[in-house]
Amino acid sequence: MIDMIATIINVVLILAGSLLGLVFKNRIKPQFSATLTMALGLCVLGIGISNVLRTSDSLCVVVCMVAGTLLGEWMKIEARLDSIGELLRRRLLRAGDSSPFAEGFVNATVLFCVGAMAINGSLEAGLNGDYSILISKGVIDGVTSITFAAAMGVGTAFSVIPLLFYQGGMTLLAQLVGPYLSGAVVLSMSAVGGAIIIGIALNLLGLPKEKIRVGNMLPAIFLPLAYLPLSAALSSLGGG
């Protein structure tokens, strides 16, 4: 259960941000969240780079990123994630429902749950006991919840309920699977995930002219499961 600590911190930060947004909703300047997002983007960049540098098998990272991104582009994962968000909004926000509570709850739930950082961070927490990605996500969510709660009310705070089950569930699942994976596979998955986190950081910093579709890169995280055994088999056949 201890591996859910990062998700619990994420929940607490959203609740704290929502409270601040409700209390100071008339005093929050737009540049406040923009400046903090840039600062957090630099922190996330550092986390991504450190994860990539953990492995010496750079070829595995390159091959998995290329193949995984091609697969993700073919599957249109980013577009499907966006579609899930829109489906949630349509289902939960019925026609004519202008309730600020419902609007805040749905929009915050979609933003906090549907994304590459939630998935990658949950895997890191479950497989490696590394909470840095989820805690960084929690800080970003906390800052975002301030502006959301100020604009859409208390419904933002209740988004922590689906977040707890979704993100916490993925972490616990990764924790259950982790013991059955070799150390090399876990290390490579972490390094590939770090490369994706760098993409998220660049988006937060607003550096690319066109937003990087990091959702389409998610399959790359799992490709070391196939790459490393295949690489070892080929190496043995070649006498290497």
Buried (B, 14 or more C-beta within 10 A) or exposed (E): EEBBBBBBBBBEBBBBBBBBBBEEBEEBEEEEBEEBBEEBBEBBBBBBBBBBEEBEBEEBBEBBBEBBBBBBBEBBBBEBBBEEBEEBBEEBBEEEEEBEBBBBBBBBBBBBBBBBBBBBBBBBBBBBEBBBBBBBBBBBBBBBBBBBBBBBBBBBBBBBEBBBEBBBEBBBEBBEEBEEBEEBBBBBBBBBBBBBBBBBBBBBBEEEEEEBBBBBBBBBBBBBBEBBEEBEEEEEEEEE
